[in-house]
Amino acid sequence: MVAVLVVGALGIWLHLPALEWAVLALAAGGVVAAEALNTAIERLSDRVSKEEENAIRIVKDMAAGGVLAATVGAVLVGLVVLGPRLWVIILG
C-alpha cells in the first residue's frame, strides 16, 4: 500500500494523463488481486491440512510466485510510465 501511495503522489505531482492513471491502476489492482488470491489459497490450504504436505507446499509456492510476477509487472509498468518524466526532472 505504501508503494501505491508513493506512485499516486508521483502521478499527481507529474500531472499524468488519464490513460497512464488507468494503466497504473490496473497494475496496482493486479497486485492486490494476486495477493488476495494468495492469501485465500494459503488459508484454505492450512484449513485442509495442518501437516506439511509436498502438494500443498507447491500450491502455496505457486500462488506466492503469482504475486511476485504481478509485482514485477507492476514495477515495470511504473518504470515505463513514471521513469521518463522522472529522468527528465532529475537530469534536467
Backbone as ProteinMPNN parsed JSONL, in Angstrom:
{"seq_chain_A": "MVAVLVVGALGIWLHLPALEWAVLALAAGGVVAAEALNTAIERLSDRVSKEEENAIRIVKDMAAGGVLAATVGAVLVGLVVLGPRLWVIILG", "coords_chain_A": {"N_chain_A": [[0.823, -1.198, 0.0], [2.027, 1.18, 0.636], [3.673, 1.636, -1.561], [1.727, 2.075, -3.52], [0.633, 4.479, -2.608], [2.885, 6.149, -2.854], [3.332, 6.045, -5.641], [0.902, 7.126, -6.464], [1.121, 9.735, -5.4], [3.327, 10.633, -6.882], [2.18, 10.514, -9.425], [0.198, 12.497, -9.241], [1.838, 14.727, -8.802], [3.299, 14.747, -11.177], [1.311, 15.23, -13.004], [-0.166, 13.238, -14.52], [-1.683, 11.927, -17.517], [-5.059, 10.679, -18.11], [-5.092, 8.075, -19.284], [-2.61, 6.977, -18.552], [-2.917, 6.976, -15.782], [-4.898, 5.04, -15.651], [-3.528, 2.753, -16.545], [-1.599, 2.477, -14.52], [-3.35, 2.061, -12.365], [-4.548, -0.375, -13.082], [-2.3, -2.048, -12.969], [-1.602, -1.87, -10.233], [-3.972, -2.813, -9.128], [-3.904, -5.421, -10.085], [-1.806, -6.505, -8.588], [-2.854, -6.335, -5.988], [-5.088, -8.003, -6.283], [-3.8, -10.446, -6.885], [-2.458, -10.842, -4.48], [-4.621, -11.133, -2.743], [-5.756, -13.519, -3.717], [-3.604, -15.237, -3.218], [-3.526, -15.162, -0.409], [-6.026, -16.301, 0.151], [-5.668, -18.892, -0.899], [-3.57, -19.809, 0.736], [-4.789, -19.758, 3.306], [-6.934, -21.547, 2.932], [-5.493, -23.846, 2.31], [-4.136, -24.279, 4.724], [-6.295, -24.885, 6.294], [-7.213, -27.234, 5.179], [-5.153, -29.066, 5.66], [-3.002, -29.418, 8.37], [-0.586, -30.554, 8.447], [2.712, -30.814, 7.009], [2.623, -31.036, 3.717], [3.793, -32.059, 0.581], [2.435, -31.445, -1.83], [0.698, -29.362, -1.07], [2.572, -27.472, -0.285], [3.755, -26.91, -2.742], [1.577, -25.754, -4.129], [1.155, -23.462, -2.548], [3.626, -22.182, -2.951], [3.466, -21.676, -5.693], [1.306, -19.895, -5.774], [2.396, -17.764, -4.337], [4.427, -17.16, -6.111], [2.893, -16.165, -8.196], [2.063, -13.743, -7.099], [4.541, -12.487, -6.934], [5.174, -12.326, -9.689], [3.118, -10.611, -10.589], [3.809, -8.343, -9.142], [6.376, -7.713, -10.136], [5.651, -7.128, -12.764], [4.039, -4.865, -12.282], [5.938, -3.1, -11.267], [7.538, -2.766, -13.532], [5.66, -1.524, -15.217], [5.313, 0.844, -13.753], [7.895, 1.918, -14.019], [7.992, 2.355, -16.799], [5.902, 4.193, -17.173], [6.368, 6.274, -15.275], [9.125, 6.625, -15.243], [10.46, 7.992, -17.565], [9.58, 10.681, -17.23], [10.485, 11.286, -14.653], [13.2, 10.964, -15.071], [13.834, 13.114, -16.76], [13.283, 15.231, -15.005], [15.113, 14.755, -12.947], [17.634, 14.728, -14.238], [17.52, 16.989, -15.688]], "CA_chain_A": [[0.0, 0.0, 0.0], [2.935, 2.334, 0.64], [4.081, 1.851, -2.951], [0.581, 2.664, -4.221], [0.561, 5.877, -2.191], [4.023, 6.866, -3.46], [3.053, 6.169, -7.074], [-0.196, 8.084, -6.58], [1.663, 11.077, -5.167], [4.133, 10.973, -8.064], [1.262, 10.75, -10.534], [-0.394, 13.823, -9.046], [2.909, 15.703, -8.98], [3.695, 14.769, -12.59], [0.119, 15.53, -13.813], [-0.317, 12.167, -15.509], [-2.96, 11.872, -18.237], [-5.996, 9.641, -17.651], [-4.71, 6.743, -19.752], [-1.497, 6.494, -17.725], [-3.515, 6.645, -14.487], [-5.606, 3.767, -15.809], [-2.532, 1.685, -16.625], [-1.055, 2.303, -13.162], [-4.405, 1.484, -11.519], [-4.666, -1.799, -13.434], [-1.121, -2.75, -12.443], [-1.745, -1.949, -8.774], [-5.102, -3.714, -8.861], [-3.448, -6.792, -10.337], [-1.011, -6.95, -7.44], [-3.773, -6.526, -4.853], [-5.874, -9.205, -6.574], [-2.924, -11.61, -6.726], [-2.213, -11.02, -3.046], [-5.856, -11.661, -2.15], [-5.846, -14.934, -4.096], [-2.555, -15.94, -2.489], [-3.97, -15.296, 0.98], [-7.12, -17.277, 0.179], [-5.088, -20.221, -1.117], [-2.824, -20.189, 1.939], [-5.726, -20.046, 4.409], [-7.642, -22.778, 2.612], [-4.528, -24.939, 2.423], [-3.911, -24.52, 6.146], [-7.51, -25.497, 6.847], [-7.31, -28.595, 4.638], [-4.182, -29.922, 6.338], [-2.012, -28.734, 9.2], [0.68, -31.237, 8.249], [3.479, -30.369, 5.86], [2.457, -31.918, 2.57], [4.514, -31.53, -0.57], [1.493, -30.877, -2.804], [0.235, -28.076, -0.549], [3.716, -26.563, -0.342], [3.909, -26.499, -4.142], [0.477, -24.834, -4.44], [1.447, -22.195, -1.868], [4.756, -21.561, -3.639], [2.986, -21.18, -6.981], [0.491, -18.705, -5.502], [3.345, -16.69, -3.996], [5.085, -16.809, -7.367], [1.948, -15.321, -8.926], [2.16, -12.405, -6.51], [5.825, -11.942, -7.37], [5.072, -11.984, -11.105], [2.277, -9.416, -10.686], [4.568, -7.224, -8.589], [7.417, -7.359, -11.117], [4.95, -6.462, -13.861], [3.626, -3.53, -11.837], [7.149, -2.271, -11.179], [7.902, -2.423, -14.915], [4.688, -0.52, -15.665], [5.678, 2.093, -13.085], [9.113, 2.454, -14.642], [7.671, 2.829, -18.148], [5.033, 5.366, -17.093], [6.942, 7.36, -14.479], [10.56, 6.739, -15.454], [10.926, 9.06, -18.449], [9.32, 12.004, -16.648], [11.403, 11.483, -13.524], [14.544, 11.078, -15.653], [13.959, 14.494, -17.229], [13.32, 16.118, -13.843], [16.35, 14.539, -12.183], [18.818, 15.076, -15.019], [17.339, 18.307, -16.302]], "C_chain_A": [[0.865, 1.259, 0.0], [3.361, 2.658, -0.79], [2.954, 2.501, -3.752], [0.451, 4.141, -3.87], [1.684, 6.71, -2.814], [3.775, 7.082, -4.952], [1.92, 7.169, -7.305], [0.276, 9.516, -6.398], [2.509, 11.534, -6.351], [3.243, 11.288, -9.265], [0.597, 12.111, -10.451], [0.646, 14.897, -9.338], [3.291, 15.86, -10.443], [2.527, 15.069, -13.533], [-0.083, 14.501, -14.924], [-1.66, 12.264, -16.227], [-3.776, 10.653, -17.791], [-5.575, 8.231, -18.068], [-3.569, 6.161, -18.908], [-1.973, 6.186, -16.302], [-4.2, 5.279, -14.553], [-4.634, 2.601, -15.834], [-1.934, 1.416, -15.24], [-2.084, 1.651, -12.24], [-4.591, -0.002, -11.819], [-3.492, -2.603, -12.887], [-1.231, -2.921, -10.936], [-2.873, -2.897, -8.396], [-4.733, -5.172, -9.087], [-2.64, -7.349, -9.181], [-1.913, -7.224, -6.24], [-4.612, -7.788, -5.058], [-5.038, -10.467, -6.401], [-2.66, -11.89, -5.255], [-3.449, -11.592, -2.344], [-6.024, -13.146, -2.473], [-4.803, -15.767, -3.358], [-2.977, -16.178, -1.042], [-5.08, -16.331, 1.092], [-6.591, -18.701, 0.016], [-4.341, -20.693, 0.128], [-3.763, -20.553, 3.088], [-6.493, -21.344, 4.164], [-6.724, -23.984, 2.761], [-4.266, -25.29, 3.883], [-5.117, -25.192, 6.789], [-7.648, -26.952, 6.393], [-6.374, -29.531, 5.389], [-3.186, -29.078, 7.109], [-0.624, -29.357, 9.031], [1.398, -30.667, 7.03], [3.365, -31.405, 4.753], [3.104, -31.261, 1.359], [3.575, -30.854, -1.57], [1.004, -29.501, -2.348], [1.364, -27.052, -0.586], [3.896, -26.037, -1.756], [2.821, -25.498, -4.532], [0.725, -23.472, -3.806], [2.59, -21.455, -2.554], [4.327, -20.974, -4.987], [2.145, -19.92, -6.795], [1.381, -17.517, -5.148], [4.103, -16.23, -5.23], [4.195, -15.932, -8.241], [1.971, -13.892, -8.412], [3.458, -11.738, -6.955], [5.769, -11.498, -8.831], [4.238, -10.712, -11.302], [3.024, -8.178, -10.2], [5.66, -6.771, -9.554], [6.783, -6.635, -12.303], [4.541, -5.05, -13.494], [4.82, -2.586, -11.731], [7.581, -1.845, -12.584], [6.948, -1.376, -15.492], [5.022, 0.836, -15.046], [6.902, 2.732, -13.694], [8.833, 3.033, -16.03], [6.859, 4.126, -18.096], [5.728, 6.538, -16.407], [8.408, 7.637, -14.807], [11.0, 7.879, -16.349], [10.717, 10.464, -17.873], [10.276, 12.293, -15.489], [12.833, 11.671, -14.017], [14.801, 12.522, -16.092], [14.074, 15.451, -16.053], [14.653, 15.993, -13.106], [17.579, 15.031, -12.942], [18.681, 16.387, -15.785], [16.98, 18.161, -17.717]], "O_chain_A": [[0.481, 2.281, -0.568], [3.403, 3.825, -1.179], [3.206, 3.382, -4.574], [0.186, 4.965, -4.745], [1.459, 7.84, -3.248], [3.986, 8.181, -5.465], [1.977, 7.967, -8.24], [-0.12, 10.407, -7.15], [2.42, 12.687, -6.775], [3.518, 12.216, -10.026], [0.446, 12.8, -11.46], [0.363, 15.866, -10.043], [3.573, 16.967, -10.902], [2.73, 15.154, -14.744], [-0.16, 14.844, -16.104], [-2.663, 12.64, -15.621], [-3.249, 9.725, -17.177], [-5.694, 7.294, -17.279], [-3.578, 4.972, -18.591], [-1.488, 5.24, -15.681], [-4.093, 4.471, -13.631], [-4.887, 1.57, -15.211], [-1.782, 0.263, -14.838], [-1.738, 0.791, -11.43], [-4.771, -0.799, -10.899], [-3.675, -3.717, -12.397], [-0.977, -4.008, -10.418], [-2.747, -3.687, -7.461], [-5.195, -6.054, -8.364], [-2.768, -8.522, -8.831], [-1.75, -8.235, -5.556], [-4.823, -8.554, -4.117], [-5.512, -11.451, -5.832], [-2.641, -13.047, -4.833], [-3.33, -12.435, -1.456], [-6.391, -13.937, -1.604], [-5.093, -16.881, -2.922], [-2.803, -17.277, -0.514], [-5.084, -17.146, 2.015], [-7.027, -19.61, 0.721], [-4.469, -21.851, 0.527], [-3.547, -21.556, 3.768], [-6.68, -22.143, 5.082], [-7.133, -25.022, 3.279], [-4.185, -26.466, 4.237], [-4.97, -25.979, 7.724], [-8.141, -27.797, 7.14], [-6.749, -30.656, 5.719], [-2.599, -28.14, 6.57], [0.384, -28.767, 9.421], [0.769, -30.108, 6.131], [3.928, -32.496, 4.835], [2.973, -30.056, 1.146], [3.902, -29.792, -2.1], [0.909, -28.578, -3.157], [1.128, -25.883, -0.89], [4.161, -24.85, -1.95], [3.108, -24.5, -5.193], [0.527, -22.442, -4.449], [2.53, -20.237, -2.72], [4.78, -19.895, -5.369], [2.262, -18.977, -7.578], [1.146, -16.398, -5.605], [4.39, -15.043, -5.38], [4.689, -15.053, -8.947], [1.907, -12.942, -9.192], [3.466, -10.559, -7.309], [6.257, -10.421, -9.174], [4.608, -9.84, -12.088], [2.89, -7.098, -10.774], [5.845, -5.572, -9.764], [7.323, -5.641, -12.788], [4.68, -4.133, -14.304], [4.716, -1.407, -12.069], [7.947, -0.689, -12.796], [7.381, -0.45, -16.178], [5.014, 1.856, -15.736], [6.951, 3.949, -13.87], [9.374, 4.077, -16.392], [7.098, 5.045, -18.879], [5.683, 7.665, -16.9], [8.874, 8.767, -14.662], [11.844, 8.676, -15.938], [11.58, 11.331, -18.013], [10.803, 13.398, -15.362], [13.591, 12.453, -13.443], [15.865, 13.079, -15.821], [14.876, 16.384, -16.093], [15.245, 16.991, -12.696], [18.459, 15.672, -12.365], [19.618, 16.832, -16.446], [16.785, 19.159, -18.41]]}, "name": "protein", "num_of_chains": 1, "seq": "MVAVLVVGALGIWLHLPALEWAVLALAAGGVVAAEALNTAIERLSDRVSKEEENAIRIVKDMAAGGVLAATVGAVLVGLVVLGPRLWVIILG"}
